[in-house]
Amino acid sequence: MTPEIALYCRPRCAACGALTRWLDERGVAWDMRDVTADSGAAEQVTRLGFRSLPVVEASDGRSAWGGDLDAVAALLDRRLDRPAITPAPHLQPGGAHHG
């Protein structure tokens, strides 16, 4: 499968690991670029205007900070799959109010 995105990361980066799992769960093909081992990758992150990792770059040059899953989903032109959020009982109509 041809990678859809380049993923700029560094080893032992918790946010990078979380993003790779999120991408894998959605079947997104990605190519990791280790900014600690590849000076060109580090320079590209800077050129894109980012100061923290992970960074995602699409083949068309659009990019997003990998910690913003809404932005990554938009970059991939996909809907973000999220579970429905149910308000706490005291916030629902007719719910008990404590205050």
TORZAKOL-12647 format. One record per atom (N, C-alpha, C): residue number from 1; residue in three letters; atom name; x, y, z. Coordinates in steps of 0.05 Angstrom, whole numbers, plus 32768, in hexadecimal, padded with zeros to 4 digits. Example, Ala and Ser with C-alpha at 12.3 -4.5 7.8 and 13.67 -1.06 7.14 Angstrom:
2
<atom 1, 'ALA', 'N', <8108, 7F8E, 809C>> <atom 1, 'ALA', 'CA', <80F6, 7FA6, 809C>> <atom 1, 'ALA', 'C', <8108, 7FBE, 809C>> <atom 2, 'SER', 'N', <8101, 7FD3, 808E>> <atom 2, 'SER', 'CA', <8111, 7FEB, 808F>> <atom 2, 'SER', 'C', <8102, 8001, 809D>> 
END
This chain:
99
<atom 1, 'MET', 'N', <8011, 7FE8, 8000>> <atom 1, 'MET', 'CA', <8000, 8000, 8000>> <atom 1, 'MET', 'C', <8012, 8019, 8000>> <atom 2, 'THR', 'N', <800C, 802C, 7FEF>> <atom 2, 'THR', 'CA', <801B, 8044, 7FED>> <atom 2, 'THR', 'C', <8014, 8056, 8004>> <atom 3, 'PRO', 'N', <8028, 8061, 8012>> <atom 3, 'PRO', 'CA', <8022, 8073, 8029>> <atom 3, 'PRO', 'C', <8011, 808B, 8021>> <atom 4, 'GLU', 'N', <7FFD, 8091, 8031>> <atom 4, 'GLU', 'CA', <7FEC, 80A9, 802C>> <atom 4, 'GLU', 'C', <7FFA, 80C1, 8038>> <atom 5, 'ILE', 'N', <8009, 80BD, 804D>> <atom 5, 'ILE', 'CA', <8015, 80D4, 805B>> <atom 5, 'ILE', 'C', <8032, 80CD, 8064>> <atom 6, 'ALA', 'N', <8041, 80E3, 8069>> <atom 6, 'ALA', 'CA', <805A, 80E0, 8077>> <atom 6, 'ALA', 'C', <8055, 80E8, 8094>> <atom 7, 'LEU', 'N', <8060, 80D9, 80A6>> <atom 7, 'LEU', 'CA', <805C, 80DD, 80C2>> <atom 7, 'LEU', 'C', <8077, 80E4, 80CF>> <atom 8, 'TYR', 'N', <807B, 80FC, 80D7>> <atom 8, 'TYR', 'CA', <8094, 8105, 80E4>> <atom 8, 'TYR', 'C', <8092, 8100, 8102>> <atom 9, 'CYS', 'N', <80A4, 80F0, 810C>> <atom 9, 'CYS', 'CA', <80A4, 80E7, 8128>> <atom 9, 'CYS', 'C', <80C0, 80E5, 8133>> <atom 10, 'ARG', 'N', <80C2, 80DD, 814C>> <atom 10, 'ARG', 'CA', <80DB, 80D6, 8158>> <atom 10, 'ARG', 'C', <80D6, 80BD, 816A>> <atom 11, 'PRO', 'N', <80EB, 80AE, 816F>> <atom 11, 'PRO', 'CA', <80E8, 8096, 8180>> <atom 11, 'PRO', 'C', <80DE, 809D, 819C>> <atom 12, 'ARG', 'N', <80CF, 808A, 81A7>> <atom 12, 'ARG', 'CA', <80C4, 808C, 81C2>> <atom 12, 'ARG', 'C', <80B2, 80A5, 81C6>> <atom 13, 'CYS', 'N', <80A5, 80AD, 81B1>> <atom 13, 'CYS', 'CA', <8092, 80C4, 81B2>> <atom 13, 'CYS', 'C', <8076, 80B8, 81B6>> <atom 14, 'ALA', 'N', <806A, 80BD, 81CE>> <atom 14, 'ALA', 'CA', <8050, 80B2, 81D4>> <atom 14, 'ALA', 'C', <803A, 80BC, 81C0>> <atom 15, 'ALA', 'N', <803B, 80D5, 81BA>> <atom 15, 'ALA', 'CA', <8027, 80E0, 81A7>> <atom 15, 'ALA', 'C', <802A, 80D4, 818B>> <atom 16, 'CYS', 'N', <8043, 80CE, 8183>> <atom 16, 'CYS', 'CA', <8049, 80C2, 8169>> <atom 16, 'CYS', 'C', <803D, 80A6, 8169>> <atom 17, 'GLY', 'N', <8042, 8097, 817F>> <atom 17, 'GLY', 'CA', <8037, 807C, 8181>> <atom 17, 'GLY', 'C', <8019, 807B, 8180>> <atom 18, 'ALA', 'N', <800C, 808E, 818E>> <atom 18, 'ALA', 'CA', <7FEF, 8090, 818E>> <atom 18, 'ALA', 'C', <7FE5, 8096, 8172>> <atom 19, 'LEU', 'N', <7FF2, 80A8, 8164>> <atom 19, 'LEU', 'CA', <7FE9, 80AE, 8149>> <atom 19, 'LEU', 'C', <7FED, 8097, 8136>> <atom 20, 'THR', 'N', <8003, 8088, 8138>> <atom 20, 'THR', 'CA', <8006, 8071, 8126>> <atom 20, 'THR', 'C', <7FF1, 805C, 812B>> <atom 21, 'ARG', 'N', <7FEA, 8058, 8144>> <atom 21, 'ARG', 'CA', <7FD4, 8045, 814A>> <atom 21, 'ARG', 'C', <7FB9, 804F, 813E>> <atom 22, 'TRP', 'N', <7FB4, 8069, 8141>> <atom 22, 'TRP', 'CA', <7F9B, 8075, 8136>> <atom 22, 'TRP', 'C', <7F9A, 8072, 8118>> <atom 23, 'LEU', 'N', <7FB1, 8077, 810A>> <atom 23, 'LEU', 'CA', <7FB2, 8074, 80ED>> <atom 23, 'LEU', 'C', <7FAF, 8057, 80E5>> <atom 24, 'ASP', 'N', <7FBC, 8044, 80F3>> <atom 24, 'ASP', 'CA', <7FBA, 8028, 80ED>> <atom 24, 'ASP', 'C', <7F9D, 801E, 80F0>> <atom 25, 'GLU', 'N', <7F8F, 8027, 8105>> <atom 25, 'GLU', 'CA', <7F74, 801F, 8109>> <atom 25, 'GLU', 'C', <7F61, 8028, 80F3>> <atom 26, 'ARG', 'N', <7F69, 803C, 80E4>> <atom 26, 'ARG', 'CA', <7F59, 8047, 80CE>> <atom 26, 'ARG', 'C', <7F63, 803F, 80B3>> <atom 27, 'GLY', 'N', <7F78, 802D, 80B3>> <atom 27, 'GLY', 'CA', <7F82, 8023, 809A>> <atom 27, 'GLY', 'C', <7F92, 8037, 8089>> <atom 28, 'VAL', 'N', <7F9D, 804B, 8096>> <atom 28, 'VAL', 'CA', <7FAC, 8060, 8088>> <atom 28, 'VAL', 'C', <7FC9, 8057, 8085>> <atom 29, 'ALA', 'N', <7FD3, 8057, 806C>> <atom 29, 'ALA', 'CA', <7FEF, 8050, 8066>> <atom 29, 'ALA', 'C', <8000, 8069, 806C>> <atom 30, 'TRP', 'N', <8016, 8065, 807B>> <atom 30, 'TRP', 'CA', <8027, 807B, 8082>> <atom 30, 'TRP', 'C', <8044, 8072, 8081>> <atom 31, 'ASP', 'N', <8055, 8086, 807D>> <atom 31, 'ASP', 'CA', <8072, 8082, 807C>> <atom 31, 'ASP', 'C', <807F, 8093, 8092>> <atom 32, 'MET', 'N', <808C, 8086, 80A6>> <atom 32, 'MET', 'CA', <8097, 8094, 80BC>> <atom 32, 'MET', 'C', <80B2, 80A0, 80B5>> <atom 33, 'ARG', 'N', <80B6, 80B9, 80BD>> <atom 33, 'ARG', 'CA', <80D0, 80C6, 80B9>> <atom 33, 'ARG', 'C', <80DA, 80CF, 80D5>> <atom 34, 'ASP', 'N', <80EF, 80C3, 80DE>> <atom 34, 'ASP', 'CA', <80FB, 80C8, 80F8>> <atom 34, 'ASP', 'C', <810B, 80E1, 80F7>> <atom 35, 'VAL', 'N', <8102, 80F6, 8104>> <atom 35, 'VAL', 'CA', <8110, 8110, 8104>> <atom 35, 'VAL', 'C', <812B, 810F, 8113>> <atom 36, 'THR', 'N', <812F, 80FB, 8124>> <atom 36, 'THR', 'CA', <8148, 80F9, 8132>> <atom 36, 'THR', 'C', <815E, 80EC, 8121>> <atom 37, 'ALA', 'N', <8156, 80DC, 810E>> <atom 37, 'ALA', 'CA', <8169, 80CE, 80FD>> <atom 37, 'ALA', 'C', <816B, 80DA, 80E1>> <atom 38, 'ASP', 'N', <8158, 80EB, 80D9>> <atom 38, 'ASP', 'CA', <8157, 80F6, 80BE>> <atom 38, 'ASP', 'C', <8156, 8114, 80C0>> <atom 39, 'SER', 'N', <816C, 8122, 80BB>> <atom 39, 'SER', 'CA', <816C, 813F, 80BD>> <atom 39, 'SER', 'C', <815A, 814C, 80A9>> <atom 40, 'GLY', 'N', <8156, 813F, 8092>> <atom 40, 'GLY', 'CA', <8143, 814A, 807E>> <atom 40, 'GLY', 'C', <8126, 814A, 8088>> <atom 41, 'ALA', 'N', <8120, 8135, 8098>> <atom 41, 'ALA', 'CA', <8105, 8133, 80A3>> <atom 41, 'ALA', 'C', <8101, 8149, 80B8>> <atom 42, 'ALA', 'N', <8115, 814D, 80C9>> <atom 42, 'ALA', 'CA', <8114, 8163, 80DD>> <atom 42, 'ALA', 'C', <8111, 817E, 80D0>> <atom 43, 'GLU', 'N', <8120, 8182, 80BA>> <atom 43, 'GLU', 'CA', <811E, 819C, 80AC>> <atom 43, 'GLU', 'C', <8102, 819F, 809F>> <atom 44, 'GLN', 'N', <80F7, 818A, 8095>> <atom 44, 'GLN', 'CA', <80DC, 818C, 8089>> <atom 44, 'GLN', 'C', <80C7, 8193, 809E>> <atom 45, 'VAL', 'N', <80C9, 8189, 80B6>> <atom 45, 'VAL', 'CA', <80B6, 8190, 80CC>> <atom 45, 'VAL', 'C', <80B8, 81AE, 80D1>> <atom 46, 'THR', 'N', <80D0, 81B8, 80D1>> <atom 46, 'THR', 'CA', <80D4, 81D5, 80D6>> <atom 46, 'THR', 'C', <80C9, 81E5, 80BE>> <atom 47, 'ARG', 'N', <80CF, 81DC, 80A6>> <atom 47, 'ARG', 'CA', <80C4, 81EA, 808E>> <atom 47, 'ARG', 'C', <80A5, 81EB, 808E>> <atom 48, 'LEU', 'N', <8099, 81D6, 8099>> <atom 48, 'LEU', 'CA', <807C, 81D4, 809A>> <atom 48, 'LEU', 'C', <8071, 81E7, 80B0>> <atom 49, 'GLY', 'N', <8083, 81F0, 80C1>> <atom 49, 'GLY', 'CA', <807A, 8203, 80D6>> <atom 49, 'GLY', 'C', <8073, 81F7, 80F1>> <atom 50, 'PHE', 'N', <807B, 81DE, 80F5>> <atom 50, 'PHE', 'CA', <8074, 81D0, 810E>> <atom 50, 'PHE', 'C', <808C, 81D0, 8121>> <atom 51, 'ARG', 'N', <8085, 81D0, 813B>> <atom 51, 'ARG', 'CA', <809A, 81CF, 814F>> <atom 51, 'ARG', 'C', <8098, 81B7, 8161>> <atom 52, 'SER', 'N', <8083, 81A7, 815E>> <atom 52, 'SER', 'CA', <8080, 818F, 816E>> <atom 52, 'SER', 'C', <8076, 8178, 815C>> <atom 53, 'LEU', 'N', <807A, 8160, 8166>> <atom 53, 'LEU', 'CA', <8073, 8148, 8157>> <atom 53, 'LEU', 'C', <805B, 813A, 8164>> <atom 54, 'PRO', 'N', <804E, 812A, 8156>> <atom 54, 'PRO', 'CA', <8052, 8121, 813A>> <atom 54, 'PRO', 'C', <8047, 8136, 8126>> <atom 55, 'VAL', 'N', <8051, 8134, 810E>> <atom 55, 'VAL', 'CA', <8047, 8144, 80F7>> <atom 55, 'VAL', 'C', <8040, 8132, 80E0>> <atom 56, 'VAL', 'N', <802A, 8137, 80D4>> <atom 56, 'VAL', 'CA', <8020, 8127, 80BD>> <atom 56, 'VAL', 'C', <8021, 8139, 80A4>> <atom 57, 'GLU', 'N', <802C, 812D, 808E>> <atom 57, 'GLU', 'CA', <802C, 813C, 8075>> <atom 57, 'GLU', 'C', <8021, 812A, 805F>> <atom 58, 'ALA', 'N', <800D, 8135, 8050>> <atom 58, 'ALA', 'CA', <8001, 8126, 803A>> <atom 58, 'ALA', 'C', <8012, 812A, 8021>> <atom 59, 'SER', 'N', <800E, 8119, 800D>> <atom 59, 'SER', 'CA', <801E, 811B, 7FF5>> <atom 59, 'SER', 'C', <801A, 8135, 7FE5>> <atom 60, 'ASP', 'N', <8003, 8142, 7FEB>> <atom 60, 'ASP', 'CA', <7FFE, 815C, 7FDD>> <atom 60, 'ASP', 'C', <800A, 8174, 7FEC>> <atom 61, 'GLY', 'N', <8019, 816E, 8002>> <atom 61, 'GLY', 'CA', <8026, 8184, 8011>> <atom 61, 'GLY', 'C', <8017, 818F, 8028>> <atom 62, 'ARG', 'N', <7FFD, 8187, 802B>> <atom 62, 'ARG', 'CA', <7FEF, 8190, 8043>> <atom 62, 'ARG', 'C', <7FFA, 8182, 805B>> <atom 63, 'SER', 'N', <7FF9, 8190, 8072>> <atom 63, 'SER', 'CA', <8004, 8184, 808A>> <atom 63, 'SER', 'C', <7FF3, 818B, 80A3>> <atom 64, 'ALA', 'N', <7FF7, 817B, 80B8>> <atom 64, 'ALA', 'CA', <7FE8, 817F, 80D1>> <atom 64, 'ALA', 'C', <7FF8, 8175, 80E8>> <atom 65, 'TRP', 'N', <7FF4, 8181, 8100>> <atom 65, 'TRP', 'CA', <8000, 8177, 8118>> <atom 65, 'TRP', 'C', <7FF1, 815D, 811F>> <atom 66, 'GLY', 'N', <8000, 8148, 8124>> <atom 66, 'GLY', 'CA', <7FF4, 812E, 8129>> <atom 66, 'GLY', 'C', <7FE5, 812B, 8143>> <atom 67, 'GLY', 'N', <7FE7, 813E, 8155>> <atom 67, 'GLY', 'CA', <7FD8, 813E, 816E>> <atom 67, 'GLY', 'C', <7FBB, 8148, 816A>> <atom 68, 'ASP', 'N', <7FB5, 8153, 8153>> <atom 68, 'ASP', 'CA', <7F9B, 815E, 814D>> <atom 68, 'ASP', 'C', <7F8D, 814A, 8139>> <atom 69, 'LEU', 'N', <7F7F, 8137, 8144>> <atom 69, 'LEU', 'CA', <7F74, 8122, 8134>> <atom 69, 'LEU', 'C', <7F5F, 812C, 8120>> <atom 70, 'ASP', 'N', <7F51, 8142, 8127>> <atom 70, 'ASP', 'CA', <7F3E, 814E, 8115>> <atom 70, 'ASP', 'C', <7F4D, 8158, 80FC>> <atom 71, 'ALA', 'N', <7F64, 8165, 8100>> <atom 71, 'ALA', 'CA', <7F74, 816F, 80EA>> <atom 71, 'ALA', 'C', <7F7F, 8159, 80D9>> <atom 72, 'VAL', 'N', <7F88, 8143, 80E6>> <atom 72, 'VAL', 'CA', <7F92, 812C, 80D7>> <atom 72, 'VAL', 'C', <7F7C, 8120, 80C7>> <atom 73, 'ALA', 'N', <7F65, 811C, 80D2>> <atom 73, 'ALA', 'CA', <7F4E, 8111, 80C4>> <atom 73, 'ALA', 'C', <7F47, 8122, 80AC>> <atom 74, 'ALA', 'N', <7F47, 813D, 80AF>> <atom 74, 'ALA', 'CA', <7F41, 814F, 8099>> <atom 74, 'ALA', 'C', <7F57, 814D, 8084>> <atom 75, 'LEU', 'N', <7F6F, 814A, 808C>> <atom 75, 'LEU', 'CA', <7F86, 8147, 8079>> <atom 75, 'LEU', 'C', <7F82, 812E, 8068>> <atom 76, 'LEU', 'N', <7F77, 8119, 8075>> <atom 76, 'LEU', 'CA', <7F73, 8100, 8067>> <atom 76, 'LEU', 'C', <7F58, 80FF, 8059>> <atom 77, 'ASP', 'N', <7F48, 8115, 805C>> <atom 77, 'ASP', 'CA', <7F2E, 8116, 8050>> <atom 77, 'ASP', 'C', <7F1C, 8100, 805A>> <atom 78, 'ARG', 'N', <7F1E, 80FA, 8074>> <atom 78, 'ARG', 'CA', <7F0E, 80E5, 8080>> <atom 78, 'ARG', 'C', <7EFF, 80F0, 8098>> <atom 79, 'ARG', 'N', <7EE9, 80E4, 809E>> <atom 79, 'ARG', 'CA', <7EDA, 80EB, 80B7>> <atom 79, 'ARG', 'C', <7EE8, 80DF, 80CE>> <atom 80, 'LEU', 'N', <7EE8, 80EE, 80E4>> <atom 80, 'LEU', 'CA', <7EF5, 80E4, 80FC>> <atom 80, 'LEU', 'C', <7EE0, 80D3, 810B>> <atom 81, 'ASP', 'N', <7EE7, 80B9, 810F>> <atom 81, 'ASP', 'CA', <7ED5, 80A7, 811D>> <atom 81, 'ASP', 'C', <7ED8, 80AB, 813A>> <atom 82, 'ARG', 'N', <7EC2, 80B4, 8147>> <atom 82, 'ARG', 'CA', <7EC2, 80B9, 8164>> <atom 82, 'ARG', 'C', <7EA9, 80AC, 8170>> <atom 83, 'PRO', 'N', <7EAB, 80A2, 8187>> <atom 83, 'PRO', 'CA', <7E93, 8098, 8194>> <atom 83, 'PRO', 'C', <7E81, 80AF, 819C>> <atom 84, 'ALA', 'N', <7E67, 80AA, 819D>> <atom 84, 'ALA', 'CA', <7E54, 80BE, 81A5>> <atom 84, 'ALA', 'C', <7E59, 80C6, 81C2>> <atom 85, 'ILE', 'N', <7E56, 80DF, 81C8>> <atom 85, 'ILE', 'CA', <7E5A, 80E9, 81E3>> <atom 85, 'ILE', 'C', <7E3F, 80ED, 81F0>> <atom 86, 'THR', 'N', <7E3A, 80E0, 8206>> <atom 86, 'THR', 'CA', <7E21, 80E3, 8215>> <atom 86, 'THR', 'C', <7E26, 80F6, 822C>> <atom 87, 'PRO', 'N', <7E16, 810B, 822E>> <atom 87, 'PRO', 'CA', <7E1A, 811D, 8245>> <atom 87, 'PRO', 'C', <7E15, 810F, 825F>> <atom 88, 'ALA', 'N', <7E22, 8119, 8273>> <atom 88, 'ALA', 'CA', <7E1E, 810F, 828E>> <atom 88, 'ALA', 'C', <7E01, 8112, 8296>> <atom 89, 'PRO', 'N', <7DF5, 8101, 82A6>> <atom 89, 'PRO', 'CA', <7DD9, 8102, 82AD>> <atom 89, 'PRO', 'C', <7DD0, 811E, 82B7>> <atom 90, 'HIS', 'N', <7DE0, 812B, 82C6>> <atom 90, 'HIS', 'CA', <7DD8, 8145, 82D1>> <atom 90, 'HIS', 'C', <7DD7, 815B, 82BB>> <atom 91, 'LEU', 'N', <7DE3, 8155, 82A4>> <atom 91, 'LEU', 'CA', <7DE2, 8169, 828E>> <atom 91, 'LEU', 'C', <7DCC, 8163, 827A>> <atom 92, 'GLN', 'N', <7DBF, 814D, 827C>> <atom 92, 'GLN', 'CA', <7DA9, 8146, 826A>> <atom 92, 'GLN', 'C', <7D90, 8153, 8273>> <atom 93, 'PRO', 'N', <7D7E, 8159, 8260>> <atom 93, 'PRO', 'CA', <7D64, 8165, 8267>> <atom 93, 'PRO', 'C', <7D56, 8155, 827C>> <atom 94, 'GLY', 'N', <7D4D, 8162, 8291>> <atom 94, 'GLY', 'CA', <7D3F, 8155, 82A7>> <atom 94, 'GLY', 'C', <7D52, 8147, 82BB>> <atom 95, 'GLY', 'N', <7D6C, 8149, 82B7>> <atom 95, 'GLY', 'CA', <7D7F, 813C, 82C8>> <atom 95, 'GLY', 'C', <7D82, 814A, 82E2>> <atom 96, 'ALA', 'N', <7D8C, 813D, 82F6>> <atom 96, 'ALA', 'CA', <7D91, 8149, 8310>> <atom 96, 'ALA', 'C', <7DA6, 815E, 830E>> <atom 97, 'HIS', 'N', <7DA3, 8174, 831D>> <atom 97, 'HIS', 'CA', <7DB7, 8189, 831D>> <atom 97, 'HIS', 'C', <7DC3, 818B, 8339>> <atom 98, 'HIS', 'N', <7DDD, 818A, 8339>> <atom 98, 'HIS', 'CA', <7DEB, 818D, 8353>> <atom 98, 'HIS', 'C', <7DFA, 81A7, 8352>> <atom 99, 'GLY', 'N', <7DF4, 81B9, 8363>> <atom 99, 'GLY', 'CA', <7E02, 81D2, 8362>> <atom 99, 'GLY', 'C', <7DFA, 81E4, 8376>> 
END
